[in-house]
Amino acid sequence: MTPLNKDPKMEKNYWLALGLSMLVLMTYPFILKRVTPQRQSPAPAVESSATQIPQSGAAAHGNALQTSQAQEALEQAQILDYENRQYAAQFSTRGASLIQLFYKGEAGKRKITQNLFYSGNPEKPGIFTLLQTDPDETENLAEAIFTVNPKTGQGAETRDHFEFSYERPGEYRIIKRYEMGAKTPTIFLHILVENLSETKKDFSLALGYGMDVDLAHGLLPKDYEAVAYQEKIQSAPWNKISKKGFSLTDGILWTGLVKKYFALLVLPEWKILGQETSGADGKMQTTLGLEPLRLLPGAKSEKKIMIYAGPQRYETLKAIGPELESVLSRGFFGLFKIWLLMALKFFHGFCQNYGWAVIFLTMALKGLFTPLTHMSYASMRKMQALQPKLKSLQERYKKDPTRLNKEMMELYKRNRVNPMGGCLPMLLQIPIFIAFYQVLSETIELKGAPFIFWIHDLAEPDKLFSFPANLPLLGDSFHLLPFLMIGSMFWQQKLTPQASTSPEQAQMMQFMPVIFGFLFYKMPSGLVLYWFVNNLLTILHQIFIKRMGAAVLHHEDRE
């Protein structure tokens, strides 16, 4: 857009608009790093003591124990190692919990899809512990030493199981059985509670689980989130969790913790009364308040909790649990992200290469927006043709800005010109750009996905060669795609119809490709590839309009 009015007031408005535009462009990377859904304000605590969620994490485990409990906590917990095609894990009899959970990765790409979900202290409770929420109960089940069932490890052909039991004589017995999935990254936790007393008893329990937060290997705070499905996906990033926590009550279907590309999701066959997530000491910790079990004397009740600990793969999540795939729709452009991912996978089905899938998707999007782009070019050409008349108005009403603006608007109206028409294609690119960035950053399909030649991972910057040392702005390696993108932007700029501008404005526009190049330099190569191909298609469109569409544009100008 160019200033059409030389009046100081109009010039001031122009420079203000241009400054705001530059601010948006310059802050793109920071915006993208922080594009996360708004955290729901913590809900009020449940009033009933039976449904009160206990403080999670270290505070819950650090509650004062009774003398007998303290003595029991000093007992040495037994550690059981386990490994199958999905997991390498360690169980502890302390709380019948998992003190280590390592996902071994997907077949064929294990090194780039493996993930450590949790690694804890063997002397402390791990994850998937039970907590008492009744304030009258003094038993700390998280610290309790469970007994290992002798048949532990002997499961069905598709699952191994580990069974633990804990009994308080004359009061209750609790049995926890873990069934480890062999074909999918799932764990089924069965919890059986038996009333051994002679009176009716309410068992108010909560489930505690967590995930490691490691910010030392290139991951950012926004790469870790707490999630829950409550009619729609709710989430909060690590930096908010560690400061304010994340709490929800009522209508929760499942909850979980998310790390870039991976998710630990918990879906109970048990009504969730509320969830509370906190963050400290490099761990996210969640406590699920569960509906109390009311048992008659001698009665027992068994509940099942499905745990998914694996990659954020859409088809897998959709197949194993209701609305679990919604974890991929986090953020403002959540649904659009799913559409982009489905489109990418569609094209990948034909070419078996996600780089070519990005190119085909870019072509499809370009074709979809071609009519709007064509209208934009027509608008710019009309603006260019109106420049002499606009200059005449500026000279005539240079001392009357109000009259000048009115005359300009009437001129635009008579000639069917929208001065903002040339900006429309760029505005449409913004949601696509952000959603594409999130797809590349969150979906396991694109992690480590190669394209051609030097582009080995579309989720990372392309690396042509390394420098002997870190260089200012460029870092330790040379990325070629951003420079190709800069060249395409300069070419596109020369072909784009330009209204007359002041020398200062023209010089600033010439620097725009360079600014974009630095903004994109460390972006994922798949994102830069999308923008580069989009520029090339725009150039071809402009050449076509210039050579083949002159008659049409001339006819539109006469109308």
Secondary structure, DSSP 8 states (H G I E B T S, - for coil): ------SHHHHHHHHHHHHHHHHHHHTHHHHHHT------------SSGGG-----THHHHTS---HHHHHHHTS---EEEEE-SSEEEEEETBTTEEEEEEE---TT-HHHH-EEEEE--TTS--BSEEEE--TT----TTT-B-EE-TTTT---TTEEEEEEEEEETTTEEEEEEEEEESSSSEEEEEEEEEE-SSS-EEE-EEEEEEEE---SSS--GGGEEEEEESSSEEEEEHHHHHHH-EEEEEEE-EEEEEETTEEEEEEESS-EEEEEEEEETTEEEEEEEE--EEE-TT-EEEEEEEEEEEE--HHHHHHHSTTGGGGGG-STTHHHHHHHHHHHHHHHHHHS-HHHHHHHHHHHHHHHHHHHHHHHHHHHHHHHHTHHHHHHHHHHTTT-HHHHHHHHHHHHHHTT--TTGGGHHHHHHHHHHHHHHHHHHH-GGGTT---STT---TTS---SEEEEEEETTTEEEE-SHHHHHHHHHHHHHHHS------HHHHHHHHHHHHHHHHHHTTS-HHHHHHHHHHHHHHHHHHHHHHHHSHHHHHHHHH-
